[in-house]
Amino acid sequence: MKMEKEDLKQRTLSVIDDKAQEIIEIGQDIFAHPELGYKEFRTSEIVAGALEKLGLPVRKGLAITGVAARLDGRSEGPNVCVMGELDAVVCPGHPYADKVSGAAHACGHNGQVAGMLGAAMGLVLSGAAEHLSGSVTFLGVPAEEYVELEYRQKLREEGKIQFFGGKQELLAKGFFDDVDMAMMVHMGSMGDKCKVSMGGTSNGFIGKLIRYKGVEAHAGAAPDLGVNALNAALLGLMAIHVQRETFKDEDHIRVHPIITKGGDLVNVIPADVRMETYVRGKTMEAIKSASVKVNRALRAGALATGAEVTIEELPGYLPRINCDELTEVCRANAVSLVGEGMVQEGKHGSGSSDIGDLMHVMPAIHPTCAGAQGAAHSERFSIENPVDAYILPAKLMALTVVDLLWDNAARARSVLKNFKPVFSKEQYFANWNEVLASPGER
């Protein structure tokens, strides 16, 4: 008897329901054991173990901690990548924060990983591959949160990575050369009137490492002999603040620096002060314009005090731009799962993600599912509804894969035919090289 697409979808959903407790336990386990980017060794092993249990050949050590497996269909066709991010954010006050690193899953990446593995379970154990054309790559991707910049810069200087973001790094290493499109589902705190948010855009950004160098002197006996690098940094921060009225509302500029080192001893004039910041915006043109103003402001602090400043530009993330046709396929499945009234259109978000970089070179989507409560990146973020947080994303992605690869992958081929990338892969790297070619002055 010939398998119909809706029958295959129902079989896949039934498998995910049967595996629901296992999927939830994976999500909760990762939630309780957070790891920071390029250090997600325990989480990577969990992903590898789950994929190996499904009988899939697993690749480990991708961009240090990434892990992937591929499920091939009955015939050749497009390769769809289903992703989950391995890393946590730094949030030391979170109840489940790591006591040493301060890492906490206060952004819901544990839900992404559980959802990705749940989709893998559904597609493998339902026998979906026998009825689909093409392939599905399941990817646990490292280092989406742009944190520990000095640590990642050290990895970069040692030649271990080129980019701070895991998707960027895998793009640079050629992992995505045989991937045609990608998807992942974020977790969010969405209230009781929405289960899935589709589409929308987000900011991109450039990162900066700033170092003010002054002259040490005794802070009590001879401060006049010193050059206070902390004062230079504070003036630089104030100079950034007075630029804010020059940022256009429609550009969604955000600049949020922190001081990571303010000096060495209280009785010594600070001579080594370090800062980190992002310059975010809706478009790269707006980001570049704001970045010039920020650098000018930072240099003003050094000029006023006689200190020196070094501004090191870092590759950040590109703005997020979802593929419309891929979004349409996913939205139809969201409606089938939760109802029309519980699916909303995404708006513009001022946060950033390295999936924006993928979106500039291939069709990709980044919907958000409910399941959390509390503000993201805060100690109040927690799992409110495990079914929405872990099971709904698994179902949403699995059903979308079936739609894309059914009927000789007709819909996936349509997506690829109609997609117009912003950059080729070569142009993508040239773009970042251009951004970084004019570093902040010393």
Residue, then its C-alpha position, 0 to 999 in steps of 0.5 A: m500500500k502506497m504511503e501518503k504524506e499525511d500518513l507519514k506525518q502522523r506516524t512521525l508524530s506518534v513516534i515523537d509522542d512515544k519518545a516524549q519523556e526521553i526527549i524531555e529528560i534530555g532537555q532537562d539534563i542539559f538545562a541542569h548542566p550548562e556549558l559555554g561556547y567551544k567548551e560544550f564537551r558534555t552536551s556534545e557527548i549527549v547529542a552524539g550518544a542519542l544520534e548513535k542510538l538511532g543507528l546514524p553515523v556520527r561526526k564529532g569534533l566539528a569546530i571543536t565541540g560540534v556533532a552531526a549525523r546524516l539521514d539519507g533518503r531513498s534517492e538523492g536530493p537536497n540536504v536539509c540541516v536541522m540544528g540545535e545550539l549546544d551552548a549556554v549564556v553567562c548568568p551567574g545568578h541563575p538557579y541552575a548556573d554552573k558554580v565555576s563558569g557562571a554558565a546557565h541555559a537562560c536562553g533555552h538552547n537546551g530546548q533547541v537540542a532536545g527538539m533537534l534530537g526529537a525530530a531525529m527520533g521521529l524521522v528515523l524511527s518512523g521510517a520516513a527516509e524510505h519515502l523521502s528524497g534527499s538527506v537530513t543533517f542533524l547538527g549540534v552546533p557550538a558557540e552561538e552566544y557571543v561571550e568570553l571574547e578574550y578566550r575566543q580571541k585566544l583560540r583565534e590567535e592559536g589558529k583553532i577557530q576563525f570566527f567566534g560563532g559556531k555556525q560561522e566557523l562551520l561555514a568557514k570549515g566547509f561543513f555547510d558546503d553540501v547543506d542546501m537549507a537549514m532550520m532551528v527553533h528557539m525557545g521563548s517566553m510568549g505568554d498564553k496567547c501564542k505558541v509559535s512565532m514565525g518569521g521576523t528579523s533581528n539585529g546584526f553586530i560588530g564586536k570590539l575589544i578595547r584596551y586603554k593603556g595609561v601610566e601607573a603611579h601611587a594613587g595617594a602620593a603621586p597621582d600627578l605622575g600617572v595617566n589614568a586609563l580608567n578615567a580614559a575609559l569612563l570618558g570614552l563611555m560617556a562619549i558613546h552615550v552622547q552619540r545616542e541621539t544621532f542614531k536613527d530609530e529605524d536602524h535599531i542601533r544598540v551599543h552596550p559596553i562593559i568594563t572587564k578590567g578596571g585596574d590592578l590595585v586600588n592604590v595604584i593609578p589604573a594603567d591597564v583597563r579593558m572593555e568589550t562591546y557590541v555595536r548592533g543594528k538592523t543593517m550592516e550599513a547602519i552598523k558600520s556607521a555607528s561603529v565609526k562613531v563608537n570608535r571616535a568616542l573611544r579615542a576621545g577618552a584617550l585623547a582627553t587624558g593622554a592615554e593610549v587606546t587599542i580598538e580591535e574589531l571582531p567579526g560579529y553576526l549578520p542580521r537575521i532574514n528568514c527565507d519566506e518560502l521556507t517560513e511558509v512551509c513551516r507555518a502551515n505545520a505550526v498551524s496544524l499543530v497548535g491552531e491558527g490563533m496560536v501562531q503569530e508573525g515575528k517582528h524585529g528583535s534587537g538581539s542577534s544570532d549567527i544563524g543570520d550569517l547562514m541566512h545570507v548564503m542559504p535558505a534558513i528559518h528560525p521560528t520561536c516556540a513557547g515553553a519558557q517563562g521569565a526574561a531571556h538571559s536573566e536569572r528568572f528564565s525557566i522551563e514552564n511547559p516542557v511539552d511546548a519547550y521540547i516536543l512542539p519544536a521536534k514535531l514542527m521541524a520533523l513535519t517541515v522536513v517531510d513536506l520539503l523532501w516528499d514527492n522527490a523533494a519538490r518543495a525543497r527544490s522550489v525553495l532553492k529555485n526561488f531563493k536569491p542569496v545575499f552573498s555567495k560563500e566567497q562574498y560572505f567571507a569577503n564581506w567580513n574581511e572588508v569590515l575587519a580591514s579597517p580596525g579601530e585606531r591605536 
